[in-house]
Amino acid sequence: MTPQITTEQKGANFIDMLAPPDTARTGVAAAVFFFSLLVLPLAENHGVSLLFCVTSLVFLYLLVRSLFAMLFYLIPAVFLYGISGVLPAGNPLLLPASLFALLLGGACGAFLLLHYRDKKKLPLIALLPLAAFLLAFLLTGDIFHALLSLLPLVFAIAIAFAVARYLPQTTAVVIGAGTLAAALLIAGAITLLRFGASFSALPAAATGAIENTIASFFETASALYAEAGIDFPFSALVPQTVAATLINISPALFLVLCTVTAFYAWRVLMTLFLAFRSVPRLPLRFTALNVSTECAAIFLIASLLSLVGGDGVFAAVCRNVALVLEPILVLAGLRVILGGAARSCLSFILILVLAYFLWSNPAAGFAVTAAVGAVRILLAAFFPPSEEKGE
């Protein structure tokens, strides 16, 4: 009887199978990793952010070799650029540059750690974060700013751990998102302590920042309407409503951004494996999107309760739960709506409905897409295809 190979053994076999890239590809990965480490402490500088964003786009294009595939990576960057226009920040490229730094730093760092993990080569890889930290400290003169250079390294270690443990894509993304969220929260806590603030003051400070930002945005918009001689279409209560909504869903939005960043970093790492010829093909567990029926059921229940629960605390909690689960179910929904060669009338109708919602109300479009994915997962679980029944 053939002994069954464990998951740990499969992971070890995959790591041993990785072919080391040539010197040129290693240099490219190391350069992008080092730049990603260095850019976070310097991201407030517009020139540095612009240069890194351009470098990131060029690097991603060389990996995917397709402008259409580039749109996949541009969606979150464009979204964060739009948010930067609302935030009282002097550099609108701060958030997109930070996203690319975490994304490419995590992917390229994990790539280097997995290929050069032996005792002789690992110290050479460890010199990159150390050099980035020291250079950032020399340029900024602030050790707290310089510590930001270590965030992509922590993210890269989590992703490399997921590959080494041969974890499926969904589990790896959850681990990466959790690690990134914890690292960002620790960085925020250190910043609070640096300015003498207490942890108990964090909710009030965050709430006040959101309210002031929304109020400032509406004041600016009202002034622009007045200069154009047009009546402002929103009442004085709208800014308060928008601020309250954002405050209620801010925890979920934070986790969603961490999850999306982890998913994109994982996809970039898989693309690096293929583009740099580390492996001829990827294991299915690294690319398959597996969402549990529990996740789908919780999303549908939480979404329904948030709709009928009004503005209470329970409804806010349900809304946050639904938003946290939404990104992975959006991908499942897109696979249902856009996947497959043979299309039915229902699939065409769903595509038209999705296009309408994404154009008129993106939040509703994503929610509908996630609901489609959740329903499809539940139907597949309770009503499997005939071949799975053994017919």
Contacts in CASP RR format, 6 or more apart in sequence:
PFRMAT RR
TARGET T0000
AUTHOR 0000-0000-0000
METHOD contacts of the structure
MODEL  1
MTPQITTEQKGANFIDMLAPPDTARTGVAAAVFFFSLLVLPLAENHGVSL
LFCVTSLVFLYLLVRSLFAMLFYLIPAVFLYGISGVLPAGNPLLLPASLF
ALLLGGACGAFLLLHYRDKKKLPLIALLPLAAFLLAFLLTGDIFHALLSL
LPLVFAIAIAFAVARYLPQTTAVVIGAGTLAAALLIAGAITLLRFGASFS
ALPAAATGAIENTIASFFETASALYAEAGIDFPFSALVPQTVAATLINIS
PALFLVLCTVTAFYAWRVLMTLFLAFRSVPRLPLRFTALNVSTECAAIFL
IASLLSLVGGDGVFAAVCRNVALVLEPILVLAGLRVILGGAARSCLSFIL
ILVLAYFLWSNPAAGFAVTAAVGAVRILLAAFFPPSEEKGE
5 13 0 8 1.000
7 165 0 8 1.000
7 166 0 8 1.000
8 165 0 8 1.000
8 166 0 8 1.000
10 166 0 8 1.000
10 283 0 8 1.000
11 163 0 8 1.000
11 164 0 8 1.000
11 165 0 8 1.000
11 166 0 8 1.000
14 163 0 8 1.000
14 166 0 8 1.000
14 279 0 8 1.000
14 283 0 8 1.000
15 114 0 8 1.000
15 117 0 8 1.000
15 163 0 8 1.000
15 164 0 8 1.000
17 279 0 8 1.000
18 114 0 8 1.000
18 115 0 8 1.000
18 273 0 8 1.000
18 278 0 8 1.000
18 279 0 8 1.000
19 277 0 8 1.000
19 278 0 8 1.000
19 279 0 8 1.000
20 26 0 8 1.000
20 115 0 8 1.000
20 116 0 8 1.000
20 278 0 8 1.000
21 29 0 8 1.000
21 115 0 8 1.000
21 276 0 8 1.000
21 277 0 8 1.000
21 278 0 8 1.000
25 276 0 8 1.000
26 112 0 8 1.000
26 115 0 8 1.000
28 59 0 8 1.000
29 108 0 8 1.000
29 109 0 8 1.000
29 111 0 8 1.000
29 112 0 8 1.000
29 272 0 8 1.000
29 276 0 8 1.000
30 108 0 8 1.000
30 112 0 8 1.000
30 125 0 8 1.000
30 128 0 8 1.000
32 55 0 8 1.000
32 56 0 8 1.000
32 59 0 8 1.000
32 104 0 8 1.000
32 105 0 8 1.000
32 108 0 8 1.000
33 104 0 8 1.000
33 105 0 8 1.000
33 106 0 8 1.000
33 108 0 8 1.000
33 109 0 8 1.000
33 112 0 8 1.000
33 128 0 8 1.000
33 152 0 8 1.000
33 156 0 8 1.000
34 128 0 8 1.000
34 131 0 8 1.000
34 132 0 8 1.000
35 52 0 8 1.000
35 55 0 8 1.000
36 52 0 8 1.000
36 100 0 8 1.000
36 101 0 8 1.000
36 102 0 8 1.000
36 104 0 8 1.000
36 105 0 8 1.000
36 106 0 8 1.000
36 108 0 8 1.000
36 152 0 8 1.000
37 101 0 8 1.000
37 105 0 8 1.000
37 128 0 8 1.000
37 129 0 8 1.000
37 132 0 8 1.000
37 133 0 8 1.000
37 149 0 8 1.000
37 150 0 8 1.000
37 152 0 8 1.000
37 153 0 8 1.000
38 132 0 8 1.000
38 135 0 8 1.000
38 136 0 8 1.000
38 149 0 8 1.000
39 48 0 8 1.000
39 49 0 8 1.000
39 52 0 8 1.000
39 97 0 8 1.000
39 98 0 8 1.000
39 101 0 8 1.000
40 98 0 8 1.000
40 101 0 8 1.000
40 102 0 8 1.000
40 148 0 8 1.000
40 149 0 8 1.000
40 151 0 8 1.000
40 152 0 8 1.000
41 136 0 8 1.000
41 139 0 8 1.000
41 140 0 8 1.000
41 142 0 8 1.000
41 145 0 8 1.000
41 146 0 8 1.000
41 148 0 8 1.000
41 149 0 8 1.000
42 48 0 8 1.000
42 136 0 8 1.000
42 139 0 8 1.000
42 140 0 8 1.000
43 49 0 8 1.000
43 52 0 8 1.000
43 91 0 8 1.000
43 93 0 8 1.000
43 94 0 8 1.000
43 97 0 8 1.000
43 98 0 8 1.000
43 101 0 8 1.000
44 90 0 8 1.000
44 91 0 8 1.000
44 94 0 8 1.000
45 91 0 8 1.000
46 90 0 8 1.000
46 91 0 8 1.000
46 93 0 8 1.000
48 97 0 8 1.000
49 91 0 8 1.000
49 93 0 8 1.000
49 94 0 8 1.000
49 96 0 8 1.000
49 97 0 8 1.000
50 93 0 8 1.000
52 97 0 8 1.000
52 100 0 8 1.000
52 101 0 8 1.000
53 77 0 8 1.000
53 93 0 8 1.000
53 96 0 8 1.000
53 97 0 8 1.000
53 100 0 8 1.000
56 100 0 8 1.000
56 103 0 8 1.000
56 104 0 8 1.000
57 70 0 8 1.000
57 74 0 8 1.000
59 104 0 8 1.000
60 70 0 8 1.000
60 73 0 8 1.000
60 268 0 8 1.000
61 67 0 8 1.000
61 70 0 8 1.000
62 275 0 8 1.000
63 268 0 8 1.000
63 271 0 8 1.000
63 272 0 8 1.000
63 275 0 8 1.000
64 70 0 8 1.000
64 73 0 8 1.000
64 271 0 8 1.000
73 103 0 8 1.000
73 264 0 8 1.000
73 268 0 8 1.000
76 99 0 8 1.000
76 257 0 8 1.000
76 260 0 8 1.000
76 261 0 8 1.000
76 264 0 8 1.000
77 96 0 8 1.000
77 99 0 8 1.000
77 100 0 8 1.000
78 96 0 8 1.000
80 95 0 8 1.000
80 96 0 8 1.000
80 99 0 8 1.000
81 92 0 8 1.000
81 93 0 8 1.000
81 95 0 8 1.000
81 96 0 8 1.000
82 92 0 8 1.000
83 95 0 8 1.000
84 91 0 8 1.000
84 92 0 8 1.000
84 93 0 8 1.000
84 94 0 8 1.000
84 95 0 8 1.000
84 96 0 8 1.000
85 92 0 8 1.000
86 213 0 8 1.000
86 214 0 8 1.000
86 217 0 8 1.000
87 95 0 8 1.000
87 213 0 8 1.000
88 212 0 8 1.000
88 213 0 8 1.000
88 216 0 8 1.000
89 95 0 8 1.000
99 261 0 8 1.000
101 151 0 8 1.000
101 152 0 8 1.000
102 151 0 8 1.000
102 152 0 8 1.000
102 155 0 8 1.000
102 180 0 8 1.000
102 261 0 8 1.000
102 265 0 8 1.000
103 261 0 8 1.000
103 264 0 8 1.000
103 265 0 8 1.000
103 268 0 8 1.000
104 152 0 8 1.000
104 265 0 8 1.000
104 268 0 8 1.000
105 152 0 8 1.000
105 155 0 8 1.000
105 156 0 8 1.000
105 265 0 8 1.000
106 152 0 8 1.000
106 153 0 8 1.000
106 155 0 8 1.000
106 156 0 8 1.000
106 159 0 8 1.000
106 265 0 8 1.000
106 269 0 8 1.000
107 156 0 8 1.000
107 159 0 8 1.000
107 265 0 8 1.000
107 266 0 8 1.000
107 268 0 8 1.000
107 269 0 8 1.000
107 272 0 8 1.000
108 156 0 8 1.000
108 272 0 8 1.000
109 125 0 8 1.000
109 152 0 8 1.000
109 153 0 8 1.000
109 156 0 8 1.000
109 159 0 8 1.000
109 160 0 8 1.000
110 156 0 8 1.000
110 157 0 8 1.000
110 159 0 8 1.000
110 160 0 8 1.000
110 163 0 8 1.000
110 265 0 8 1.000
110 269 0 8 1.000
111 269 0 8 1.000
111 272 0 8 1.000
111 273 0 8 1.000
111 276 0 8 1.000
111 278 0 8 1.000
112 125 0 8 1.000
112 128 0 8 1.000
112 156 0 8 1.000
113 122 0 8 1.000
113 125 0 8 1.000
113 156 0 8 1.000
113 157 0 8 1.000
113 160 0 8 1.000
114 160 0 8 1.000
114 163 0 8 1.000
114 164 0 8 1.000
115 278 0 8 1.000
116 122 0 8 1.000
116 124 0 8 1.000
116 125 0 8 1.000
129 149 0 8 1.000
129 150 0 8 1.000
129 153 0 8 1.000
132 149 0 8 1.000
133 146 0 8 1.000
133 147 0 8 1.000
133 149 0 8 1.000
133 150 0 8 1.000
134 146 0 8 1.000
136 145 0 8 1.000
136 146 0 8 1.000
136 148 0 8 1.000
136 149 0 8 1.000
137 143 0 8 1.000
137 145 0 8 1.000
137 146 0 8 1.000
140 146 0 8 1.000
144 190 0 8 1.000
144 191 0 8 1.000
144 194 0 8 1.000
147 187 0 8 1.000
147 190 0 8 1.000
148 187 0 8 1.000
151 180 0 8 1.000
151 183 0 8 1.000
151 184 0 8 1.000
151 187 0 8 1.000
154 179 0 8 1.000
154 180 0 8 1.000
154 183 0 8 1.000
155 176 0 8 1.000
155 179 0 8 1.000
155 180 0 8 1.000
155 183 0 8 1.000
155 262 0 8 1.000
155 265 0 8 1.000
157 179 0 8 1.000
158 175 0 8 1.000
158 176 0 8 1.000
158 178 0 8 1.000
158 179 0 8 1.000
158 180 0 8 1.000
159 172 0 8 1.000
159 176 0 8 1.000
159 262 0 8 1.000
159 265 0 8 1.000
159 266 0 8 1.000
159 269 0 8 1.000
161 175 0 8 1.000
162 171 0 8 1.000
162 172 0 8 1.000
162 175 0 8 1.000
162 176 0 8 1.000
162 266 0 8 1.000
163 172 0 8 1.000
163 269 0 8 1.000
163 286 0 8 1.000
166 283 0 8 1.000
166 285 0 8 1.000
167 175 0 8 1.000
167 285 0 8 1.000
168 285 0 8 1.000
168 286 0 8 1.000
168 288 0 8 1.000
168 290 0 8 1.000
169 266 0 8 1.000
169 285 0 8 1.000
169 286 0 8 1.000
169 287 0 8 1.000
169 288 0 8 1.000
169 289 0 8 1.000
169 290 0 8 1.000
170 289 0 8 1.000
170 290 0 8 1.000
170 291 0 8 1.000
170 328 0 8 1.000
172 262 0 8 1.000
172 266 0 8 1.000
172 286 0 8 1.000
173 259 0 8 1.000
173 262 0 8 1.000
173 263 0 8 1.000
173 266 0 8 1.000
173 328 0 8 1.000
174 259 0 8 1.000
174 262 0 8 1.000
175 262 0 8 1.000
176 258 0 8 1.000
176 262 0 8 1.000
176 265 0 8 1.000
176 266 0 8 1.000
177 255 0 8 1.000
177 258 0 8 1.000
177 259 0 8 1.000
177 261 0 8 1.000
177 262 0 8 1.000
177 263 0 8 1.000
178 258 0 8 1.000
178 262 0 8 1.000
180 258 0 8 1.000
180 261 0 8 1.000
180 262 0 8 1.000
181 254 0 8 1.000
181 255 0 8 1.000
181 258 0 8 1.000
184 254 0 8 1.000
184 258 0 8 1.000
189 199 0 8 1.000
192 198 0 8 1.000
192 199 0 8 1.000
192 201 0 8 1.000
192 202 0 8 1.000
197 205 0 8 1.000
206 247 0 8 1.000
206 250 0 8 1.000
207 247 0 8 1.000
210 243 0 8 1.000
210 246 0 8 1.000
210 247 0 8 1.000
210 250 0 8 1.000
211 240 0 8 1.000
211 243 0 8 1.000
211 247 0 8 1.000
214 239 0 8 1.000
214 242 0 8 1.000
214 243 0 8 1.000
214 246 0 8 1.000
215 239 0 8 1.000
215 243 0 8 1.000
217 239 0 8 1.000
218 234 0 8 1.000
218 238 0 8 1.000
218 239 0 8 1.000
218 242 0 8 1.000
221 232 0 8 1.000
222 232 0 8 1.000
225 231 0 8 1.000
225 232 0 8 1.000
225 233 0 8 1.000
226 232 0 8 1.000
246 253 0 8 1.000
248 316 0 8 1.000
248 319 0 8 1.000
248 320 0 8 1.000
249 316 0 8 1.000
249 319 0 8 1.000
249 320 0 8 1.000
249 323 0 8 1.000
251 320 0 8 1.000
252 319 0 8 1.000
252 320 0 8 1.000
252 321 0 8 1.000
252 322 0 8 1.000
252 323 0 8 1.000
252 324 0 8 1.000
253 323 0 8 1.000
255 323 0 8 1.000
255 324 0 8 1.000
256 323 0 8 1.000
256 324 0 8 1.000
256 326 0 8 1.000
256 327 0 8 1.000
259 324 0 8 1.000
259 327 0 8 1.000
259 328 0 8 1.000
260 327 0 8 1.000
263 327 0 8 1.000
263 328 0 8 1.000
263 331 0 8 1.000
270 282 0 8 1.000
270 286 0 8 1.000
270 287 0 8 1.000
272 278 0 8 1.000
273 279 0 8 1.000
273 282 0 8 1.000
274 281 0 8 1.000
274 282 0 8 1.000
289 328 0 8 1.000
289 331 0 8 1.000
289 332 0 8 1.000
289 335 0 8 1.000
291 328 0 8 1.000
291 329 0 8 1.000
291 332 0 8 1.000
291 373 0 8 1.000
291 377 0 8 1.000
292 377 0 8 1.000
293 377 0 8 1.000
293 378 0 8 1.000
293 381 0 8 1.000
295 325 0 8 1.000
295 328 0 8 1.000
295 329 0 8 1.000
295 374 0 8 1.000
295 377 0 8 1.000
296 329 0 8 1.000
296 373 0 8 1.000
296 374 0 8 1.000
296 375 0 8 1.000
296 377 0 8 1.000
296 378 0 8 1.000
297 374 0 8 1.000
297 378 0 8 1.000
298 321 0 8 1.000
298 325 0 8 1.000
299 321 0 8 1.000
299 322 0 8 1.000
299 325 0 8 1.000
299 326 0 8 1.000
299 329 0 8 1.000
299 370 0 8 1.000
299 371 0 8 1.000
299 374 0 8 1.000
300 371 0 8 1.000
300 374 0 8 1.000
300 375 0 8 1.000
300 378 0 8 1.000
302 318 0 8 1.000
302 319 0 8 1.000
302 321 0 8 1.000
302 322 0 8 1.000
302 325 0 8 1.000
303 318 0 8 1.000
303 322 0 8 1.000
303 367 0 8 1.000
303 371 0 8 1.000
305 314 0 8 1.000
305 315 0 8 1.000
305 318 0 8 1.000
306 315 0 8 1.000
306 316 0 8 1.000
306 318 0 8 1.000
306 319 0 8 1.000
306 322 0 8 1.000
308 315 0 8 1.000
309 315 0 8 1.000
309 318 0 8 1.000
322 367 0 8 1.000
325 370 0 8 1.000
326 366 0 8 1.000
326 367 0 8 1.000
326 370 0 8 1.000
329 369 0 8 1.000
329 370 0 8 1.000
329 371 0 8 1.000
329 373 0 8 1.000
329 374 0 8 1.000
329 377 0 8 1.000
330 366 0 8 1.000
330 369 0 8 1.000
330 370 0 8 1.000
332 370 0 8 1.000
332 373 0 8 1.000
332 374 0 8 1.000
332 376 0 8 1.000
332 377 0 8 1.000
333 369 0 8 1.000
333 370 0 8 1.000
333 372 0 8 1.000
333 373 0 8 1.000
333 376 0 8 1.000
334 369 0 8 1.000
335 373 0 8 1.000
336 350 0 8 1.000
336 372 0 8 1.000
336 373 0 8 1.000
336 376 0 8 1.000
337 347 0 8 1.000
337 350 0 8 1.000
337 351 0 8 1.000
337 354 0 8 1.000
337 369 0 8 1.000
337 372 0 8 1.000
338 351 0 8 1.000
350 372 0 8 1.000
353 368 0 8 1.000
354 365 0 8 1.000
354 368 0 8 1.000
354 369 0 8 1.000
357 364 0 8 1.000
357 365 0 8 1.000
357 368 0 8 1.000
358 365 0 8 1.000
358 366 0 8 1.000
END
